[in-house]
Amino acid sequence: MDRRQATTAETRARILTAARELLMASGVAGFSVEAVAQKADVARMTVYYQFGSKLGLLEALFDELASQGGMEQLAGAFQRPDPLEALSAFIATFARFWASDRLVMRRLRGLASVDPDLEQGVRARDERRRQGARIILRRLAQEHGKPAPRSLDEMVDVLFTLTSFETFDTLAGPDRSPVDVAPLVDRLARAALSLDQA
């Protein structure tokens, strides 16, 4: 039983590696369950058995990227007692995550623009980031009086945009690291909220 579980886990990891490598090598156009199966040297039905569908495979790849990109640190951002520190930690966590595998992130988000199922998955994940932004901004409003209740939704949209992959990718350019980008986004967020720099 243990050997079978180990073999299953190994096969799953090989398929995910193949999916990642295929996205990096051929992008959106060459990505399919058949192509992933061929690259992983498994039957197409093995991919379906492991992941259920192409969307299931891509969702698993997102989960793996989140794990490798340190998204477990996000919980710590919300536990910071100071909401300004929570804001900075929230921004820094996403900067590190987006930087962890930029090319694959870019390709997955590009694929989502032409694949309705994947777009739904990406939107669901983005919505969780939006809800995180809302929680932090409510805490800031309680402690600092900003954003004002009437502008909360607008400021959620601003912070959501500032912490997006697209914003990170643009600001990072060819050679900026998350350590460079996160403070810049932090300053932009605080300026939008009219908060003094800490």
Steps between C-alpha positions, in 0.01 A plus 500: 500500500779744593687417180186565294446836670862595439469403132179700468662804663803466274281478190303804612819700556633395158179614331509837678865548405414415139210749503724774636778429250254486212352837594848650517611348170195540278265729689126499449489362148670168572333424832261204509443189710638289217817710476551485878448122503751456220759719674446318832518164320163384633171408339251782447255312724759510781486879493120487516516242780734720703336838436155439350531756221727760346358752746577263789857470374538877476344551844752252643777691326373825657500330841857379450610847391332648810683254722836562334437876499452523877130582507473329839660820634185694414331387822776675695422828324146497638628419849712815523347719772585824316288533183775698322739211563229261383469703179875487439515126570201437270672690217837331560346152504340552161817655357698189603229272366479670160880499473535132588426382143417803287503330163259226605277758674496707182415197286227374734334839511531526123340159462216617726418775250408238237381211720167570677548221756844620600381860503244398760775344713725805469212732587418295811861527618510870420178547694667358810773763461229767467335379822838510676546859386155586635581351843822700531337823380219462752759464775677812373170689496431401862843609622586794270160616371613428142363399266172671571195269487377656175833428325568152640391314185708730282809452719448122494514522120819707522676259738375204295656656190825591674546142626416334167745294299468744212606795716786302652617377161500853357676659798756219529603533136803294401705540816310618808450251783205473741719685751508792255135485392321443833609833660398685183154341505480569873572870441243514219238336722566739789493800265165385361371472856657837597689327783835626627795276427602289795 
